[in-house]
Amino acid sequence: MLKYMTRVDGVTKQDTPTSDMIWSVRRILQHLSQRSTVRARTMLMTSITNGVEYFRKDFLKDSDVVEVEIESLVKLENTMNLRQSESELDLKAML
């Protein structure tokens, strides 16, 4: 059993063992590999009920730093960029 954590700007949002998942990691990989190749070191992002922020109305914002860590294996960090690019704004202006 592995533990995975999600943090937003250093605040822990999820700290859960994989045993709490509805579908096992094995089951998820079996399903995905039926239609595509899952290569070694591929990180799959999933969610569980206590990780859903919708009910808290605590959505990600521009420049939030999101860290996802699988205990003793890997840590992934991304900074949210929710600003619209100039090309997206130009496209909306043309519509």
N, CA, C and O atoms as a GROMACS GRO file, in nm:
protein
  380
    1MET      N    1   0.085  -0.118   0.000
    1MET     CA    2   0.000   0.000   0.000
    1MET      C    3   0.089   0.124   0.000
    1MET      O    4   0.184   0.135   0.078
    2LEU      N    5   0.058   0.216  -0.089
    2LEU     CA    6   0.130   0.342  -0.098
    2LEU      C    7   0.042   0.455  -0.048
    2LEU      O    8  -0.081   0.445  -0.045
    3LYS      N    9   0.106   0.563  -0.008
    3LYS     CA   10   0.033   0.681   0.036
    3LYS      C   11   0.060   0.791  -0.065
    3LYS      O   12   0.173   0.808  -0.111
    4TYR      N   13  -0.043   0.867  -0.100
    4TYR     CA   14  -0.018   0.979  -0.189
    4TYR      C   15  -0.076   1.106  -0.128
    4TYR      O   16  -0.176   1.105  -0.057
    5MET      N   17  -0.007   1.216  -0.160
    5MET     CA   18  -0.042   1.345  -0.102
    5MET      C   19  -0.057   1.448  -0.214
    5MET      O   20   0.011   1.443  -0.316
    6THR      N   21  -0.148   1.540  -0.192
    6THR     CA   22  -0.164   1.656  -0.281
    6THR      C   23  -0.158   1.780  -0.195
    6THR      O   24  -0.225   1.789  -0.093
    7ARG      N   25  -0.075   1.876  -0.237
    7ARG     CA   26  -0.065   2.004  -0.166
    7ARG      C   27  -0.086   2.118  -0.265
    7ARG      O   28  -0.045   2.109  -0.380
    8VAL      N   29  -0.151   2.223  -0.219
    8VAL     CA   30  -0.166   2.345  -0.298
    8VAL      C   31  -0.104   2.458  -0.218
    8VAL      O   32  -0.147   2.487  -0.106
    9ASP      N   33  -0.001   2.520  -0.275
    9ASP     CA   34   0.074   2.625  -0.207
    9ASP      C   35   0.119   2.581  -0.068
    9ASP      O   36   0.115   2.659   0.028
   10GLY      N   37   0.162   2.455  -0.057
   10GLY     CA   38   0.215   2.403   0.068
   10GLY      C   39   0.111   2.352   0.166
   10GLY      O   40   0.146   2.296   0.269
   11VAL      N   41  -0.018   2.372   0.136
   11VAL     CA   42  -0.126   2.327   0.224
   11VAL      C   43  -0.173   2.189   0.178
   11VAL      O   44  -0.211   2.172   0.063
   12THR      N   45  -0.169   2.092   0.268
   12THR     CA   46  -0.209   1.956   0.234
   12THR      C   47  -0.359   1.951   0.210
   12THR      O   48  -0.439   1.988   0.296
   13LYS      N   49  -0.397   1.903   0.092
   13LYS     CA   50  -0.538   1.889   0.054
   13LYS      C   51  -0.580   1.743   0.056
   13LYS      O   52  -0.699   1.712   0.070
   14GLN      N   53  -0.483   1.654   0.040
   14GLN     CA   54  -0.514   1.512   0.034
   14GLN      C   55  -0.394   1.435   0.087
   14GLN      O   56  -0.280   1.461   0.047
   15ASP      N   57  -0.418   1.341   0.176
   15ASP     CA   58  -0.314   1.257   0.234
   15ASP      C   59  -0.379   1.121   0.258
   15ASP      O   60  -0.439   1.098   0.362
   16THR      N   61  -0.366   1.033   0.160
   16THR     CA   62  -0.450   0.915   0.155
   16THR      C   63  -0.372   0.792   0.112
   16THR      O   64  -0.286   0.801   0.024
   17PRO      N   65  -0.400   0.676   0.171
   17PRO     CA   66  -0.339   0.552   0.120
   17PRO      C   67  -0.413   0.505  -0.005
   17PRO      O   68  -0.533   0.530  -0.020
   18THR      N   69  -0.342   0.436  -0.092
   18THR     CA   70  -0.405   0.386  -0.213
   18THR      C   71  -0.517   0.286  -0.182
   18THR      O   72  -0.603   0.261  -0.268
   19SER      N   73  -0.518   0.229  -0.065
   19SER     CA   74  -0.625   0.135  -0.028
   19SER      C   75  -0.761   0.204  -0.019
   19SER      O   76  -0.864   0.136  -0.019
   20ASP      N   77  -0.764   0.337  -0.011
   20ASP     CA   78  -0.891   0.411  -0.008
   20ASP      C   79  -0.950   0.433  -0.147
   20ASP      O   80  -1.062   0.481  -0.160
   21MET      N   81  -0.874   0.398  -0.251
   21MET     CA   82  -0.922   0.421  -0.386
   21MET      C   83  -1.036   0.324  -0.419
   21MET      O   84  -1.036   0.210  -0.373
   22ILE      N   85  -1.131   0.370  -0.500
   22ILE     CA   86  -1.243   0.286  -0.542
   22ILE      C   87  -1.191   0.172  -0.630
   22ILE      O   88  -1.226   0.056  -0.611
   23TRP      N   89  -1.106   0.207  -0.728
   23TRP     CA   90  -1.042   0.108  -0.814
   23TRP      C   91  -0.895   0.101  -0.779
   23TRP      O   92  -0.832   0.203  -0.753
   24SER      N   93  -0.840  -0.017  -0.779
   24SER     CA   94  -0.698  -0.035  -0.747
   24SER      C   95  -0.611   0.022  -0.859
   24SER      O   96  -0.658   0.042  -0.971
   25VAL      N   97  -0.487   0.048  -0.827
   25VAL     CA   98  -0.392   0.095  -0.928
   25VAL      C   99  -0.382  -0.008  -1.040
   25VAL      O  100  -0.379   0.028  -1.158
   26ARG      N  101  -0.378  -0.134  -1.004
   26ARG     CA  102  -0.372  -0.242  -1.103
   26ARG      C  103  -0.492  -0.236  -1.198
   26ARG      O  104  -0.476  -0.248  -1.320
   27ARG      N  105  -0.611  -0.217  -1.143
   27ARG     CA  106  -0.734  -0.211  -1.224
   27ARG      C  107  -0.732  -0.090  -1.319
   27ARG      O  108  -0.770  -0.102  -1.435
   28ILE      N  109  -0.688   0.023  -1.269
   28ILE     CA  110  -0.679   0.144  -1.352
   28ILE      C  111  -0.582   0.122  -1.468
   28ILE      O  112  -0.612   0.156  -1.582
   29LEU      N  113  -0.465   0.064  -1.438
   29LEU     CA  114  -0.366   0.037  -1.542
   29LEU      C  115  -0.417  -0.064  -1.645
   29LEU      O  116  -0.393  -0.050  -1.764
   30GLN      N  117  -0.487  -0.166  -1.598
   30GLN     CA  118  -0.545  -0.264  -1.690
   30GLN      C  119  -0.642  -0.196  -1.786
   30GLN      O  120  -0.640  -0.221  -1.907
   31HIS      N  121  -0.726  -0.111  -1.733
   31HIS     CA  122  -0.825  -0.041  -1.815
   31HIS      C  123  -0.757   0.050  -1.918
   31HIS      O  124  -0.790   0.046  -2.036
   32LEU      N  125  -0.661   0.131  -1.872
   32LEU     CA  126  -0.593   0.224  -1.962
   32LEU      C  127  -0.513   0.152  -2.070
   32LEU      O  128  -0.508   0.197  -2.185
   33SER      N  129  -0.450   0.041  -2.034
   33SER     CA  130  -0.364  -0.028  -2.129
   33SER      C  131  -0.442  -0.104  -2.236
   33SER      O  132  -0.383  -0.154  -2.332
   34GLN      N  133  -0.573  -0.113  -2.222
   34GLN     CA  134  -0.654  -0.175  -2.327
   34GLN      C  135  -0.657  -0.090  -2.453
   34GLN      O  136  -0.673  -0.142  -2.564
   35ARG      N  137  -0.642   0.042  -2.437
   35ARG     CA  138  -0.654   0.133  -2.551
   35ARG      C  139  -0.529   0.214  -2.580
   35ARG      O  140  -0.521   0.279  -2.685
   36SER      N  141  -0.433   0.212  -2.490
   36SER     CA  142  -0.311   0.288  -2.513
   36SER      C  143  -0.195   0.223  -2.439
   36SER      O  144  -0.214   0.139  -2.352
   37THR      N  145  -0.075   0.265  -2.476
   37THR     CA  146   0.045   0.213  -2.412
   37THR      C  147   0.075   0.296  -2.287
   37THR      O  148   0.083   0.418  -2.294
   38VAL      N  149   0.090   0.229  -2.175
   38VAL     CA  150   0.128   0.296  -2.051
   38VAL      C  151   0.275   0.265  -2.028
   38VAL      O  152   0.312   0.152  -1.997
   39ARG      N  153   0.357   0.364  -2.045
   39ARG     CA  154   0.501   0.347  -2.035
   39ARG      C  155   0.549   0.355  -1.890
   39ARG      O  156   0.481   0.410  -1.804
   40ALA      N  157   0.665   0.298  -1.865
   40ALA     CA  158   0.726   0.306  -1.732
   40ALA      C  159   0.741   0.453  -1.692
   40ALA      O  160   0.769   0.538  -1.777
   41ARG      N  161   0.724   0.482  -1.567
   41ARG     CA  162   0.735   0.616  -1.508
   41ARG      C  163   0.623   0.711  -1.550
   41ARG      O  164   0.634   0.832  -1.533
   42THR      N  165   0.514   0.655  -1.604
   42THR     CA  166   0.398   0.738  -1.635
   42THR      C  167   0.326   0.769  -1.505
   42THR      O  168   0.300   0.679  -1.425
   43MET      N  169   0.293   0.895  -1.483
   43MET     CA  170   0.219   0.933  -1.363
   43MET      C  171   0.074   0.956  -1.402
   43MET      O  172   0.044   1.037  -1.490
   44LEU      N  173  -0.016   0.885  -1.337
   44LEU     CA  174  -0.158   0.898  -1.362
   44LEU      C  175  -0.220   0.982  -1.251
   44LEU      O  176  -0.198   0.956  -1.132
   45MET      N  177  -0.298   1.080  -1.289
   45MET     CA  178  -0.364   1.166  -1.190
   45MET      C  179  -0.507   1.117  -1.172
   45MET      O  180  -0.583   1.109  -1.269
   46THR      N  181  -0.543   1.086  -1.050
   46THR     CA  182  -0.679   1.042  -1.020
   46THR      C  183  -0.731   1.127  -0.904
   46THR      O  184  -0.660   1.212  -0.852
   47SER      N  185  -0.852   1.102  -0.866
   47SER     CA  186  -0.910   1.178  -0.755
   47SER      C  187  -0.992   1.084  -0.669
   47SER      O  188  -1.038   0.979  -0.716
   48ILE      N  189  -1.011   1.121  -0.545
   48ILE     CA  190  -1.099   1.047  -0.456
   48ILE      C  191  -1.193   1.145  -0.388
   48ILE      O  192  -1.170   1.266  -0.392
   49THR      N  193  -1.295   1.095  -0.328
   49THR     CA  194  -1.400   1.178  -0.271
   49THR      C  195  -1.346   1.288  -0.180
   49THR      O  196  -1.387   1.403  -0.194
   50ASN      N  197  -1.257   1.255  -0.086
   50ASN     CA  198  -1.211   1.359   0.007
   50ASN      C  199  -1.115   1.456  -0.059
   50ASN      O  200  -1.074   1.554   0.004
   51GLY      N  201  -1.078   1.431  -0.185
   51GLY     CA  202  -0.992   1.523  -0.257
   51GLY      C  203  -1.069   1.623  -0.341
   51GLY      O  204  -1.009   1.714  -0.399
   52VAL      N  205  -1.200   1.606  -0.350
   52VAL     CA  206  -1.281   1.694  -0.434
   52VAL      C  207  -1.304   1.827  -0.364
   52VAL      O  208  -1.358   1.832  -0.253
   53GLU      N  209  -1.262   1.935  -0.429
   53GLU     CA  210  -1.274   2.069  -0.371
   53GLU      C  211  -1.402   2.139  -0.413
   53GLU      O  212  -1.430   2.249  -0.367
   54TYR      N  213  -1.478   2.077  -0.500
   54TYR     CA  214  -1.599   2.142  -0.551
   54TYR      C  215  -1.693   2.184  -0.438
   54TYR      O  216  -1.745   2.295  -0.437
   55PHE      N  217  -1.712   2.094  -0.343
   55PHE     CA  218  -1.807   2.121  -0.235
   55PHE      C  219  -1.756   2.227  -0.139
   55PHE      O  220  -1.834   2.291  -0.069
   56ARG      N  221  -1.626   2.247  -0.135
   56ARG     CA  222  -1.567   2.349  -0.050
   56ARG      C  223  -1.556   2.483  -0.121
   56ARG      O  224  -1.526   2.585  -0.059
   57LYS      N  225  -1.580   2.482  -0.253
   57LYS     CA  226  -1.566   2.603  -0.336
   57LYS      C  227  -1.424   2.660  -0.326
   57LYS      O  228  -1.405   2.781  -0.327
   58ASP      N  229  -1.327   2.570  -0.316
   58ASP     CA  230  -1.186   2.609  -0.303
   58ASP      C  231  -1.113   2.566  -0.430
   58ASP      O  232  -1.037   2.470  -0.429
   59PHE      N  233  -1.136   2.640  -0.539
   59PHE     CA  234  -1.082   2.603  -0.669
   59PHE      C  235  -0.940   2.652  -0.686
   59PHE      O  236  -0.897   2.746  -0.618
   60LEU      N  237  -0.867   2.590  -0.777
   60LEU     CA  238  -0.732   2.635  -0.808
   60LEU      C  239  -0.736   2.772  -0.874
   60LEU      O  240  -0.828   2.805  -0.949
   61LYS      N  241  -0.633   2.852  -0.844
   61LYS     CA  242  -0.623   2.987  -0.899
   61LYS      C  243  -0.492   3.001  -0.975
   61LYS      O  244  -0.400   2.921  -0.959
   62ASP      N  245  -0.486   3.105  -1.058
   62ASP     CA  246  -0.364   3.134  -1.132
   62ASP      C  247  -0.247   3.145  -1.035
   62ASP      O  248  -0.259   3.209  -0.930
   63SER      N  249  -0.136   3.086  -1.068
   63SER     CA  250  -0.010   3.087  -0.992
   63SER      C  251  -0.010   2.994  -0.871
   63SER      O  252   0.091   2.989  -0.801
   64ASP      N  253  -0.118   2.920  -0.844
   64ASP     CA  254  -0.114   2.819  -0.738
   64ASP      C  255  -0.009   2.714  -0.774
   64ASP      O  256   0.003   2.675  -0.890
   65VAL      N  257   0.064   2.668  -0.675
   65VAL     CA  258   0.162   2.561  -0.696
   65VAL      C  259   0.100   2.432  -0.643
   65VAL      O  260   0.068   2.420  -0.525
   66VAL      N  261   0.084   2.334  -0.732
   66VAL     CA  262   0.022   2.207  -0.697
   66VAL      C  263   0.130   2.100  -0.695
   66VAL      O  264   0.202   2.080  -0.793
   67GLU      N  265   0.142   2.031  -0.582
   67GLU     CA  266   0.238   1.921  -0.567
   67GLU      C  267   0.160   1.792  -0.547
   67GLU      O  268   0.068   1.785  -0.467
   68VAL      N  269   0.199   1.689  -0.621
   68VAL     CA  270   0.142   1.556  -0.603
   68VAL      C  271   0.260   1.464  -0.575
   68VAL      O  272   0.357   1.460  -0.650
   69GLU      N  273   0.249   1.390  -0.466
   69GLU     CA  274   0.360   1.303  -0.424
   69GLU      C  275   0.309   1.163  -0.396
   69GLU      O  276   0.207   1.144  -0.330
   70ILE      N  277   0.382   1.066  -0.447
   70ILE     CA  278   0.357   0.926  -0.412
   70ILE      C  279   0.471   0.886  -0.320
   70ILE      O  280   0.588   0.888  -0.359
   71GLU      N  281   0.436   0.851  -0.199
   71GLU     CA  282   0.531   0.823  -0.093
   71GLU      C  283   0.652   0.744  -0.140
   71GLU      O  284   0.639   0.634  -0.195
   72SER      N  285   0.769   0.800  -0.119
   72SER     CA  286   0.898   0.736  -0.147
   72SER      C  287   0.925   0.708  -0.294
   72SER      O  288   1.027   0.645  -0.326
   73LEU      N  289   0.838   0.752  -0.386
   73LEU     CA  290   0.859   0.722  -0.527
   73LEU      C  291   0.883   0.846  -0.613
   73LEU      O  292   0.985   0.856  -0.681
   74VAL      N  293   0.789   0.940  -0.610
   74VAL     CA  294   0.796   1.052  -0.703
   74VAL      C  295   0.720   1.172  -0.648
   74VAL      O  296   0.626   1.158  -0.570
   75LYS      N  297   0.764   1.289  -0.690
   75LYS     CA  298   0.695   1.413  -0.654
   75LYS      C  299   0.686   1.498  -0.780
   75LYS      O  300   0.788   1.523  -0.846
   76LEU      N  301   0.567   1.543  -0.813
   76LEU     CA  302   0.542   1.625  -0.930
   76LEU      C  303   0.491   1.761  -0.884
   76LEU      O  304   0.402   1.768  -0.800
   77GLU      N  305   0.547   1.868  -0.939
   77GLU     CA  306   0.506   2.003  -0.901
   77GLU      C  307   0.473   2.082  -1.027
   77GLU      O  308   0.551   2.085  -1.122
   78ASN      N  309   0.357   2.146  -1.026
   78ASN     CA  310   0.315   2.230  -1.138
   78ASN      C  311   0.260   2.362  -1.085
   78ASN      O  312   0.194   2.367  -0.982
   79THR      N  313   0.289   2.469  -1.158
   79THR     CA  314   0.233   2.599  -1.126
   79THR      C  315   0.119   2.624  -1.224
   79THR      O  316   0.136   2.614  -1.345
   80MET      N  317   0.002   2.657  -1.170
   80MET     CA  318  -0.115   2.679  -1.253
   80MET      C  319  -0.099   2.808  -1.332
   80MET      O  320  -0.058   2.911  -1.278
   81ASN      N  321  -0.131   2.802  -1.461
   81ASN     CA  322  -0.131   2.919  -1.547
   81ASN      C  323  -0.270   2.928  -1.608
   81ASN      O  324  -0.298   2.867  -1.711
   82LEU      N  325  -0.356   3.005  -1.543
   82LEU     CA  326  -0.495   3.012  -1.586
   82LEU      C  327  -0.525   3.139  -1.664
   82LEU      O  328  -0.640   3.165  -1.700
   83ARG      N  329  -0.423   3.217  -1.692
   83ARG     CA  330  -0.443   3.338  -1.772
   83ARG      C  331  -0.465   3.298  -1.916
   83ARG      O  332  -0.409   3.199  -1.963
   84GLN      N  333  -0.545   3.374  -1.985
   84GLN     CA  334  -0.567   3.348  -2.127
   84GLN      C  335  -0.452   3.406  -2.207
   84GLN      O  336  -0.404   3.516  -2.180
   85SER      N  337  -0.410   3.331  -2.305
   85SER     CA  338  -0.304   3.380  -2.392
   85SER      C  339  -0.362   3.486  -2.486
   85SER      O  340  -0.484   3.496  -2.503
   86GLU      N  341  -0.274   3.564  -2.547
   86GLU     CA  342  -0.320   3.667  -2.641
   86GLU      C  343  -0.396   3.605  -2.758
   86GLU      O  344  -0.494   3.663  -2.805
   87SER      N  345  -0.352   3.488  -2.805
   87SER     CA  346  -0.421   3.425  -2.917
   87SER      C  347  -0.563   3.383  -2.879
   87SER      O  348  -0.654   3.391  -2.962
   88GLU      N  349  -0.582   3.337  -2.754
   88GLU     CA  350  -0.717   3.301  -2.709
   88GLU      C  351  -0.805   3.426  -2.703
   88GLU      O  352  -0.922   3.422  -2.742
   89LEU      N  353  -0.750   3.537  -2.654
   89LEU     CA  354  -0.826   3.661  -2.647
   89LEU      C  355  -0.860   3.712  -2.787
   89LEU      O  356  -0.971   3.761  -2.809
   90ASP      N  357  -0.765   3.702  -2.882
   90ASP     CA  358  -0.789   3.745  -3.020
   90ASP      C  359  -0.901   3.662  -3.082
   90ASP      O  360  -0.985   3.716  -3.154
   91LEU      N  361  -0.901   3.532  -3.056
   91LEU     CA  362  -1.003   3.443  -3.110
   91LEU      C  363  -1.140   3.483  -3.058
   91LEU      O  364  -1.236   3.488  -3.135
   92LYS      N  365  -1.151   3.510  -2.928
   92LYS     CA  366  -1.280   3.550  -2.870
   92LYS      C  367  -1.328   3.681  -2.930
   92LYS      O  368  -1.448   3.699  -2.952
   93ALA      N  369  -1.236   3.772  -2.957
   93ALA     CA  370  -1.273   3.902  -3.014
   93ALA      C  371  -1.330   3.885  -3.156
   93ALA      O  372  -1.416   3.962  -3.199
   94MET      N  373  -1.281   3.782  -3.228
   94MET     CA  374  -1.328   3.760  -3.366
   94MET      C  375  -1.465   3.695  -3.369
   94MET      O  376  -1.534   3.705  -3.471
   95LEU      N  377  -1.506   3.630  -3.263
   95LEU     CA  378  -1.635   3.559  -3.262
   95LEU      C  379  -1.753   3.649  -3.246
   95LEU      O  380  -1.867   3.603  -3.244
   0.00000   0.00000   0.00000
